[in-house]
Structure formats: structure tokens, C-alpha cells
Amino acid sequence: MAAQRKAKFKIYVTRREMLYVGDQPDHTLMLTEMEGEPLEYSPGVAGEFVSRRSVGFHDRIKGEGPMQGYAVTHYEYGAVFSRFEGERKAGVTSGTWRAYKGTGKLAGITGTGTFTVKPSDRPNEYILEMEGTYDLSGAGEPAPAAGHGHGHGH
């Protein structure tokens, strides 16, 4: 059963590595690590929010350009992993995300949607707004337990 979800996070940069390409002024490649906390979200089957971390790659000329990366959001009873890609223009990044893996009560989750990231009023802090559809019909099935079937008869 698919469910529409919307969420709003405050995200902030914890690590940033920037390299200049050198082919034209202000052309940079940047790796970022960000942590986040929810401003608005409704707890689902996996319980309360615990943490959100994302790593991203940005190719920018004068602050604009494509980006892509991965995010993992941990809840009390599970986690969801997603991949995102987008474009930054005039200080706002917008794009799409896709959930590709879940654990715990979110095992088997799928989902897709859109997002925007805008600067907040504090340095290195941003507001992430996401919406999309999750489908948990594949979730809740017992996943193969880790650690079984390994190390025997080799």
C-alpha cells in the first residue's frame, strides 16, 4: 500500500571538501557530509526519528550545477536508504530521490519523490523539504537473517 509522505528537515554541513577544477573561474567539485533533524514529520511504522546523514557530490560553476548523493535516515525500529540527484540554481537545490533499501520494519521499502533544499538564516544550515510516495507492501517480510549459511562446509 503506497502512502504519500511529506517531511521537512533542518540539515547542516558536518564535513566539506572542495577542489577547484581550474578550467574556469569558480568551477568546483565538492563532497559534503550533512546531518539533519526533522522540523515536520509524522512518525510511521518505524517509530521515532533517530538521525539522518547524507553524503553528496556537487559539481558547481559559480555556485550552480548538478549534485547527487545518498542519505540514510534511522528511526527507532528501522532505517531507510535513499539516493538523490538534483540541480542547484540561484541558491536553491531541487531534484528527485529514490529509496532503494530499508532495514528493520522498513525492510523492503520502495519510494520516490522530489525535494528542495534552501538556505536557512544560519551559515552552513539548510532547510530540506521532501515529498513523495513510499510503498511498504514489500516490508515486514522476514529478511534472510545475517550470519546464517556462512562458514559451513568451506
C-alpha positions in Angstrom: 0.0 0.0 0.0 1.5 3.3 -1.1 1.4 6.3 1.2 2.1 9.9 0.5 4.6 11.4 2.9 5.9 14.9 3.4 8.8 15.9 5.6 10.8 19.0 6.5 14.3 18.7 7.9 16.9 21.2 9.1 20.2 19.9 7.7 23.7 21.2 8.4 27.2 20.6 7.0 29.4 18.4 9.1 32.2 17.9 6.6 33.0 19.6 3.3 35.9 19.1 0.9 36.1 21.4 -2.1 38.5 21.2 -5.0 38.9 23.7 -7.8 38.8 22.2 -11.3 40.9 25.0 -12.9 39.2 25.2 -16.3 37.2 28.3 -15.5 36.7 30.6 -12.5 34.6 29.3 -9.7 34.3 25.7 -11.1 34.5 23.4 -8.1 33.8 19.8 -7.1 32.6 19.4 -3.6 32.0 16.4 -1.3 29.7 17.2 1.6 28.5 15.3 4.7 25.4 16.6 6.4 23.4 15.7 9.4 19.7 16.5 9.8 16.8 16.7 12.2 13.1 16.9 11.5 11.2 20.1 11.7 8.0 18.4 10.5 7.3 14.7 10.0 4.8 12.2 11.1 6.2 9.1 12.8 5.4 6.0 10.7 5.7 2.2 11.4 9.4 2.6 12.3 8.7 4.8 15.3 10.5 8.0 16.3 13.2 9.7 14.3 16.8 9.0 15.4 19.2 10.5 12.9 19.7 11.5 9.2 23.0 11.6 7.5 23.7 12.3 3.8 26.8 12.4 1.7 26.7 14.4 -1.6 28.8 15.3 -4.6 28.4 18.7 -6.2 29.8 20.0 -9.5 29.4 23.7 -9.4 30.2 26.7 -11.6 29.6 30.0 -9.7 27.6 28.1 -7.1 25.2 26.4 -9.6 25.2 22.9 -11.1 24.3 19.2 -10.6 24.6 17.2 -7.4 24.0 13.7 -6.3 24.3 11.6 -3.3 23.0 9.2 -0.7 21.0 9.6 2.6 20.3 7.3 5.4 17.6 8.0 7.9 17.4 6.0 11.1 14.3 5.5 13.1 13.6 3.6 16.3 12.7 0.3 14.5 14.4 0.6 11.1 16.3 2.7 8.6 15.7 3.8 5.0 18.5 4.4 2.4 17.9 6.7 -0.5 19.8 8.1 -3.5 19.2 11.7 -4.7 20.1 13.8 -7.6 19.3 17.4 -8.3 20.5 20.8 -9.6 21.3 24.0 -7.8 20.2 27.2 -9.3 20.0 30.7 -7.6 20.8 29.2 -4.2 18.1 26.6 -4.3 18.7 22.9 -5.0 15.8 20.8 -6.3 15.7 17.3 -7.6 14.4 13.7 -7.1 15.1 11.0 -4.6 14.5 7.2 -4.6 14.5 4.9 -1.6 16.5 1.7 -2.5 16.9 -0.2 0.7 15.3 -0.5 4.1 16.1 -2.3 7.3 14.1 -3.4 10.3 10.4 -2.5 10.0 11.3 -0.7 6.8 12.9 -3.7 5.1 11.6 -4.0 1.5 10.5 -0.3 1.3 10.4 1.4 -2.0 9.7 5.1 -2.7 10.3 8.0 -5.0 9.7 11.7 -4.7 11.0 15.2 -5.0 13.0 17.6 -2.8 14.2 21.1 -2.4 17.0 22.5 -0.3 17.1 26.2 0.6 19.5 28.1 2.8 18.2 28.8 6.3 19.1 32.0 8.1 22.2 30.4 9.7 25.5 29.7 8.0 26.0 26.1 6.8 22.5 25.2 7.7 19.7 24.5 5.2 16.0 23.5 5.1 15.2 20.3 3.2 11.7 19.7 2.2 10.7 16.3 0.8 7.6 14.8 -0.6 6.8 11.5 -2.3 5.3 8.1 -2.2 6.5 5.2 -0.1 5.4 1.6 -0.6 5.8 -0.8 2.3 3.9 -3.7 0.8 7.3 -5.4 0.4 8.2 -4.6 4.0 7.7 -6.6 7.1 8.6 -9.8 5.3 11.3 -11.6 7.3 14.5 -10.9 5.5 17.2 -13.6 5.3 18.9 -13.4 8.7 22.5 -12.3 8.5 25.1 -14.8 9.6 23.3 -18.0 8.5 24.7 -20.2 5.9 28.2 -18.7 6.1 31.3 -20.5 7.3 29.9 -24.0 6.9 31.5 -26.6 4.6 34.1 -24.2 3.1 
